[in-house]
């Protein structure tokens, strides 16, 4: 039996969320509404455990720097250490990889026309560890293996939504030809609307965010053709991170000849460290 992608999870990766978990602040009035909403997500993941998560995120100048910025970077390692982002590494478990699946994805996706950078050793920052904390809280070990896929949305030009969606389709094709009985989920992270600097610092656009969530369910192909400048204008300078969600969305069954998926959970919360937090769980039928 081959591997299969059973669900797509989508979530913001706000670093302050990780700090709230690490410091035991999740029941504080500021954070409690967000973590109350995540209780449903944590019950869902407990009921639907993944053997492997392909986790789409962006590095924030830790594994990579202005000296080298790959557009698409696939982690190939057996494990990934949490990085020191300036105040020490997060007190979270080492991220265990799945190098065999990583190698298979590379062997399938690169000949299909996607020029991945293959990374045999790297650390991972909050872009990857915060989503794990949102879903799994503070375990002694992460209950899933992870294949990291880092996408550049820091140094422009960033890849388009269309390119990201098509990469997700290619990843699904790769997973379905991996000869192992694995339950694989793909997570798209980043966003939602936020801007961290400049004259519009603090921008949050709930109307854009809610429209994006709807289109992720019902019109991902149309959303993929929205130009990146629209994300920057409507969702702020960091809102372009949302193209990473389209990578995960492209890997779901309905965009690959299968039936429409089911929305299992939706969460939207503002603010979280001057950022809008969005979250979706979409199950394959």
Secondary structure, 3 states (H helix, E strand, C coil): CCCEEEEEEEECCCHHHHHHHHCCCCCCHHHHHHHHHHHHHHHHHHHCCCCEEEEEECCCCCCCECCECCCEEEECCCEECECECCCCECCCCCEECCHHHHHHHHHHHCCCCCCCEEECCCCECHHHHHHHHHHHCCCCCCCCEEEEEEECCCCCCCCCHHHHHHHHHHHHHHHCCCCCCCEEEEEEECCCCCCCCCCCCCCCCHHHHHHHHHHHHHCHHHHHCCCHHHHHHHHCCCHHHHHHHHHHHHCCHHHHCCCCCEEEEEEEECCCCCCCEEEEEEECC
